[in-house]
Amino acid sequence: MNFHVEPMQETHAALICAWHYEPPYQIYSFLPWEHMKALEVEFGDSEIRRSQYAVIMSDQHTLEGFAQFFPMEGVTRLGLGMNPARMGQGYGALFVQAIVGEALQRTPHHEIDLEVLTWNERAIHIYKKVGFEITDTYERPTPTGTGQFHCMVYRPHSR
C-alpha cells in the first residue's frame, strides 16, 4: 500500500473524530466533531487545521490517518494517528515514512521529533524502524492524567 499526504478538510476531521480505539489506545480518540468545532480545539480550529494538519490517504483514496506538523523553534514536532481499522496490519512504517517525508518537504532544515507514551511499545517499535531514537523521557499531562513520555528524534543515519 502507498500513502500520500493531503490537506485536511472538514469532512476528514469529522470522520477522524468518529474513530474509536480499543483499550489501551482509547486515549487517542478525539471528542465528537461538533464539540471540537465548538471549542475550536486542535483541528476543530480552521486555521490550525489548515496550517498544521494533514490527512494520510491510500492509493485507493481511503482515509488512513492524519498528521500534525507542529512548528517549534528549529523543530517540527509530529503528532499522528492511524485509522484504528488499519492498526496491526503491517503498514505502520510506510505510514510514518510518508509523514516524515512530508515534514522534510515542509521544513527541510528542521529537526523532526515526536512524543510517545512509554507504554506504547507497538508505536515505539515502528518509530525506531523508521529512524527515530529516544532522546528523553519525562512526565506530562494527558487527557486522563499524567503520563510518561519518550521524546524521539528522527535520525535516519544513526540506525
C-alpha positions in Angstrom: 0.0 0.0 0.0 1.2 3.5 -0.8 0.4 6.5 1.3 0.3 10.2 0.4 -0.4 13.4 2.3 -3.2 15.8 1.5 -4.7 18.9 3.3 -7.2 18.0 6.0 -10.7 19.1 5.1 -13.7 19.4 7.5 -15.1 16.1 6.2 -11.9 14.3 7.0 -11.9 15.9 10.5 -15.4 14.7 11.2 -14.5 11.1 10.1 -11.4 11.1 12.3 -13.5 12.2 15.3 -15.7 9.1 14.8 -12.8 6.7 15.1 -12.7 4.7 18.3 -9.6 3.0 19.5 -9.7 -0.1 21.7 -8.1 -0.1 25.1 -5.4 0.9 26.0 -5.3 3.1 22.9 -8.6 4.8 23.6 -6.6 7.8 25.0 -6.0 8.7 21.3 -9.7 9.1 20.5 -11.0 12.7 19.9 -14.1 14.5 21.1 -17.1 14.3 18.8 -16.6 16.6 15.8 -19.3 19.1 16.8 -17.6 19.6 20.2 -14.1 20.0 18.5 -15.6 22.7 16.2 -17.5 24.5 19.0 -14.4 24.5 21.3 -12.1 25.3 18.4 -9.5 22.8 19.6 -6.9 21.1 17.5 -8.2 20.6 14.0 -11.6 22.0 15.2 -9.9 25.4 14.7 -9.9 26.0 10.9 -6.7 28.0 11.0 -4.8 25.3 13.0 -6.3 22.6 10.7 -5.1 24.5 7.6 -1.6 25.3 8.9 -0.7 22.2 10.9 -2.8 19.2 10.0 -3.0 16.9 7.0 -4.6 13.5 6.2 -2.8 10.4 5.0 -4.6 8.8 2.1 -4.1 5.4 0.5 -3.6 5.0 -3.3 -7.2 3.8 -3.2 -8.2 7.2 -1.9 -9.2 5.9 1.6 -8.6 7.9 4.7 -5.8 6.0 6.6 -4.8 8.6 9.2 -3.7 12.1 10.0 -0.6 14.0 10.9 0.0 17.3 12.8 3.2 19.2 11.9 3.6 21.4 15.0 6.2 24.1 14.4 8.7 24.9 17.1 12.0 26.8 17.0 14.1 24.7 14.6 11.9 21.6 15.2 8.8 20.1 13.6 7.0 18.1 16.2 4.9 15.3 14.7 1.6 14.2 16.0 -0.1 11.3 14.1 -2.8 8.8 14.2 -3.7 5.8 12.1 -7.2 4.7 11.3 -7.9 2.1 14.0 -9.2 -0.3 11.3 -5.6 -0.4 9.8 -3.7 -0.8 13.1 -1.7 -4.0 13.4 -1.7 -4.8 9.7 1.9 -4.1 9.0 1.6 -0.7 7.4 3.0 1.4 10.3 6.5 2.0 8.9 5.2 3.1 5.4 2.6 5.3 7.1 5.2 7.0 9.3 7.7 7.3 6.4 5.0 9.2 4.4 4.6 11.6 7.3 8.3 12.1 7.8 8.7 12.8 4.1 6.1 15.5 4.2 7.8 17.1 7.3 11.1 17.1 5.4 9.4 18.8 2.5 7.7 21.4 4.6 10.7 22.3 6.8 13.8 20.7 5.3 16.2 22.3 7.8 14.2 21.4 11.0 14.8 18.6 13.3 11.8 16.2 13.4 10.6 14.8 16.7 7.6 13.3 18.4 6.3 12.3 21.8 5.0 8.8 22.5 3.7 7.3 25.7 6.3 4.9 27.1 3.8 2.0 27.3 3.0 2.2 23.5 5.6 -0.4 22.5 4.0 -1.0 19.2 4.4 2.6 18.1 7.9 2.9 19.6 9.0 -0.2 17.6 7.7 1.4 14.3 9.3 4.8 15.1 12.7 3.1 15.7 12.3 1.1 12.5 11.8 4.4 10.5 14.8 6.1 12.1 13.7 7.8 15.4 15.6 7.3 18.6 14.6 8.0 22.2 16.4 11.1 23.4 14.5 12.0 26.6 11.8 10.6 29.0 9.5 12.8 31.1 6.0 13.1 32.5 3.4 15.5 31.2 -0.4 15.8 31.4 -2.7 13.7 29.2 -6.5 13.7 28.8 -6.7 11.0 31.5 -4.0 12.3 34.0 -0.2 12.4 34.0 1.6 10.1 31.6 5.3 9.2 31.0 6.5 10.0 27.5 9.6 9.4 25.4 10.7 12.2 23.1 12.0 10.6 19.9 14.1 12.4 17.3 14.4 11.4 13.7 18.0 10.4 12.9 17.9 8.2 9.9 21.7 8.0 9.5 22.3 6.7 13.0 20.3 3.5 12.6 
